[in-house]
Amino acid sequence: MSRPTDPTERGRAYLVGVIHAAGGSREVEQHLDELERLADTASFATVGRALLPRREIHPATFIGRGQAEDVAAMARGLGADLVIVDEDLSPAQSRNLERIFDLPVVDRSGLIIDIFAEHARSREARTQVEIAQLEYLLPRLAGRWTHLSRQVGGGPGGTKGEGEKQIELDRRMIRRRIDRLRRELRRLLRGRQVRRESRTGLPQAALVGYTNVGKSSLFNAVVAAGVKVEDRLFATLDPTVRRVDLGRRGALLLKDTVGLIRKLPHHLVASFRSTFEEAAEADLLVHVADAAHPRLDEQLATVDRVLDDGLLGEMPRLMVFNKVDAADPAALAELRRRWPAAAFVSARTGRGVEALVERLADRLLGLEVSATLAVPHARQDIVAELSRRGVVLGWEAVDGRLDVRVQGPAALIARLERELAAGSEEVAG
C-alpha cells in the first residue's frame, strides 16, 4: 500500500483496541470508531485496526509479546507509520511496543494531548495544553538517553552515566517550565475572572455535551457568531461567549464550551477548567446531544459523569436533542417519549431553533403571560414600562384608571401587580 500523498495527512495509523474480560467486541469496536475520529482530527489516516482479547494486562507490553508481534506484522503490511492504542500506556509499555513494532506508538492520552495542542487558540488554552504536554512527557524521558548510558556505562562506585545525567537535566528544565506555566495560568485565570464579573447582570446559559454533537453549529444558529464548525472532534476548545438580544424580552449570554469525551485522561482535566468555570457561572446548562448517534445513551452517561465530577450535576438543565433531521423517526419518537420536556432541533436546517430560543428566554427571562392591570392615571410610568418590556394589547379608561391588557414577562407582571396592590391599600388606608 502506498504512502499518503494528501499533504494534509500526517501519516497512516493502525488502531489497537483491547477487549477486557468484562467487555465485549462490539463495545470495543464502537470505541475504535471514536478513536478513528480522534485520529482523523489529528490528521492521521486510518489503514486498519485490531481488537485484542486480554484476560489481564501484561506489565511489559500491555497486550503481550505474541499479540504485539501480530500487530507489528499487520501494521507494517498495511504501510502504517504509527500505531495508536486506545488505552493509557505506561512509559515502559510504550517503549517496549515501539521496539517490537519498529514504529512510533501513541496512546489515547498522547493523541488527545496532540489534538488539544492543535486546537488551542487562546493564550490560556495554549498554556494549559503545554502543561499537559510536559506532564505527559516527564515520566517518558527515561529511554531517550539510554543509548549514551549503554555507550559510556556507569562510572566507578556507581557514578551515573551521561544518559542518566541528561535525563536529570531534562527533568529539572521541564519542572521549572511547568512551574512558570502554572504561575502564568493563575494570572490568566484571574484575568478571566475579572472579565466574567464584568458580564454580571445578564442571565447566562452554557452549552455542554459530548464532543461533535453539533454544539457550535447550534451556537451559530442561535447567535450567528461565526464560531468555527468542523465535522471533527474538539473543533472548539476555547469557551466562547456571545450576547443574544431578544428584543423587548431582554438579553442573555450564551456560552459554547469544549466537548466532553469518555476516558478523558486525568492530566487533561485541567484543560477543561475554563469550560467548568464558564458552566458553573451559568444560570442554566443546555445539554446538547446527538439524536441520531448510535451510542446516544453512552454519551449521555459520560456527560452526566463528567459534570458530576466537575460539581455541576445539580445545576438547572435543559435537555436539547440536535440533528433530528438525521435521526430515525422511530428512535426519535422514543426519545420524545423518554424526554417529554426536552427540546428537539436541527442546527443544520434551523428546525426548532426559534422554539429553543423561546425556551431559553422562558427559563432565563421568565415566562410570558397575559393579564389586565388596573393602572391609576397618575402611574403612567407603569404604562411606559409595560410598553417597553411587554406588548400592550389594548386599554380602557374606567373610573379614573386605565385597565391595560398586556402580554409580558411573568416576573414583570407579578411585580407590577404587587406594586399596584400595595398602592391601592395605601389609598384605602
Number of C-alpha atoms within 10 A of each C-alpha: 9 7 11 16 9 9 8 10 13 15 20 22 27 27 26 23 22 24 17 15 10 6 11 12 15 11 12 19 18 14 17 21 14 16 22 23 19 20 25 18 22 23 17 21 22 21 17 17 21 18 16 16 16 15 11 11 12 12 12 17 21 23 23 15 15 10 16 19 15 13 24 21 13 17 25 17 10 17 18 25 21 22 27 22 25 22 17 16 21 16 17 17 17 20 20 18 25 19 12 16 21 14 16 16 22 22 18 20 23 21 19 22 21 18 22 25 20 16 19 21 13 11 13 21 24 20 20 25 25 19 25 24 20 16 16 17 15 16 12 16 17 18 15 13 16 18 12 16 17 12 11 13 17 15 10 7 6 8 11 15 18 19 22 21 15 19 19 13 11 14 18 13 12 17 15 12 15 20 13 12 17 15 12 15 19 12 12 16 16 11 13 16 12 11 11 14 11 9 13 11 10 15 20 26 27 27 27 26 30 27 24 23 25 24 29 27 22 23 24 19 18 18 17 12 16 11 15 10 17 14 11 15 24 25 22 24 25 22 20 18 20 17 15 18 12 13 10 14 20 15 18 19 21 23 23 28 27 26 24 22 18 16 13 14 16 10 15 20 14 15 25 20 15 20 24 23 17 22 26 17 16 21 18 21 23 24 20 26 26 26 25 19 15 11 13 15 11 13 21 16 13 19 23 17 15 21 19 13 10 17 12 18 15 8 15 13 19 19 18 22 22 27 22 20 18 14 16 13 12 9 12 18 12 12 15 15 11 10 14 10 11 18 19 25 24 22 22 17 12 14 16 16 20 13 13 18 15 17 17 21 21 15 17 19 22 16 17 18 15 16 18 17 19 19 22 19 14 10 12 12 11 17 18 12 12 22 16 14 16 22 16 19 13 11 16 11 13 11 9 11 16 21 18 19 17 21 19 22 23 17 14 18 21 13 11 17 17 11 12 18 13 12 13 12 9 9 8 7 6
